[in-house]
Amino acid sequence: MTSVTFRLSLRSLRAHKRRLAGTLLSILLGVSFLTGTMVLGDTLRANFDTLFADANAGTDVVVRSADVLDSPGSAGGVRAPVDVALADRLRTIPGVAAAEPSVQGAGQLVGSDGKPIGGQGPPTLAGNWLTDGRLNPYRLAEGRAPAAPGEVVINRGAAKTGGLHVGSTTVLRTPDPVPVTVVGIATFGANADGMGPSTFTAMTFAD
């Protein structure tokens, strides 16, 4: 009985060669795509970890509030602000080489074509330029740091996408429109155009 069943199975397979080949090909492609996706995901995660480690290599500690504020559109909320005078007190602690206040929030650049850059997924951020290079994850690639009201440094990815360059005048939505002049282009870490696809605009701390 077993021999008859085996012969019938072989005969059925020979009669449906295309179906068998299609099934095997589907399985092979499915496994290949799954393997490729997992390898690509692991590679991207490793690259991002390396990128952030490189960019923030000079920062040992981030001091922030323990309080979390509700923020629409943000699953984890945002941290409550701390007194700027805390930076002065931190500088007096033995072993602290440098401490700088950092303010960051939403800020969307307008490109040379009058259209906003990004905003449909990746964050569009604005904050103050950290003057101490050891604490700043961004590196000036062109131009200089902002020194006067309305001057900004933008990440290289935002400059490429928006067709902006050193000397360009544009608008930063915070969400109120603020006229700005690009005085510098920066990379994230040593070479990256930005923190992933997000945009960053750096102003003076006073701004």
N, C-alpha and C positions, 0 to 999 in steps of 0.2 A: 504493500500500500504506500509506503514511504517512497519507494523507487518510482512508482507511477506519479505521485504528487510532484517529485523532483523534476521528472521529465516534462510534466505539464507546465511547471514553472519556467523551465528553460525555454520551452516552446513559446510560452506567453511573452517572455522577455525578448526573444528573437523577433516576434511578430510586432512588438511595440518598441523598436530600438529608439525611435525619435523621442517617444515619451520618456524612456529611461534616461536618454542623454539630457533631455530638458530638465528632468528632476535633479540629476546629478549636478548639472550646470547651475541650477538655482541654489542648491545647497552650497556649492563652492563659492558663488558670488556673495551669498548672504554671510557666510563665515568670513570671507575676505573683507567685506565692507565693515563688519562688526569689529574685526581685528584692527583694521585701519583707523576706525573712529576712536577706539580705545588708545591706540598708540599716539594718534594726533592729540587727543585730549591730555594724555600724560606729558607729552612734549611741550604743549602750550602752558600747562601748569608749571612745569619745571622752568620754562623760559621766563614766565612772569615772576616766579619766586626769585630767580637770579636777578632780574631787572630791578625789582624792588629792593633786594638786598644791596645791590650796587648803588642805587640812587640814595638810599638812606644809610649808607655805611658810616657816615659821620655822626649820626644821631643815636645816642645810647638810651635816652629816656624821653618819653612824651608825657607831660603833665597835663591832665585835663580834669574837668569836673566829673564827679560821680553821678550827677543828676542828668537824666535823659529827658529831652523835651519831645513832645509829639510833633512830627513833621509830616504833612501830607505828601504821599508818594514815597515815603521812606519807611521801609519795614522796621528798621531799628531805631528810628528817630535820630535826633542830633543831640550833641552834648550841650549842656548849659554853659554859658561863657564864664570865664574866671577873670578876676581883677588883673589888669595889665601890670599892676605894680608887683605881682607875684614874680615876674621875670627878674626884677631888680633884686628881690630877696633870694631867688635861686642862685644868682650870680655870686652871692656872698658865701655860699656853702662850700666848705673845703672840698676840693676835688672836682668842682664844676668848672670846666674850661670856658663854656659859652652857654648862654640861654637867650632865646629870642621869642617874643610873642608871635603867634600865628593866628590870623583871622581868615576864615574861608567860608564862602557861601556861593549862591547861584550867580552866574554872570555869563551871558551869551553874547559873543562877538557877532558883528554884522560884517559880512565879506565885502569885497570890492564891488560885487554885483548888486549890493543892496539886500542880499538874502542872508538870514541868520545861519551861522555855522553850527551844525549838529542840532541836538535838542530832541531828536526822535529816538532816544535810547541811551547813548553814552552821556555821562554827565557833562555839563558845561559849567565850569567853576571859575571863580575869581577870588583873589586873596592878596595878601601883601607879599612883596618880594623880600625874602630873608637875606639880609646883607652879609651874614656870615656864611661863607661857602661850605663850611663843614656841616651846617645844619640844613642847607638848601638842597633838595633833591634835584633841582633844575640847574643846568649849566649854560652859561651864555655862549651861544655859538656865533652870534652876530650882534653888533651894536653894544649897548651899555645898559646898566640897571636904571630903573625909573628914579628920578631925583626931584621932579617938580609935579605939581598938580596936573592931572590929565595924561601923564606919561605912563606907558605900560610896556611890559615884556610879555610876549605870547609864545606858546609852545610851537615848535616847528611844524607839527602836524596841522595846527589851526591855520598857520600862515600859508601852507601849501593849499589847503582846502579852500580858504577864503581869498586866495590871490593877494595876500598882504605881504608887506616887506617893511624894512626899517624906513621910517619916514611917512608911512601911510597914516592917514587920518580916518577914523571910523567911529562906530558907536558901540558901546558896551551896555547891554540891557541888564539891569540889576534888581528888579525889572525896569525901574525908571531908566530912560535912555541917558547915558553919560558920554559926551564926546571925548575921545581919547586919541593919542598919537602913539604909534608903535615906535619905541626907541631901541628895542632889543628882541631877538629871536633866541629861544632857549630849547635845549634838548632835555629829556627826562633821563637822568643818569648821564652816562658818557655819550651814548649814540641814539637813543630812542627818540622818535619824533614827539612822543608824549606819553602820558600814562594810559597806555592802550589807545582806544579811539577817542578818549575824552579830550576836551579843550581846557586850557588854563590860561587866565589872564592875571598877571601880577602887577599890582600898583604899589605906590608908596604906602607906608603904614598909615600916614595921615589921611590919605584918600580912602 
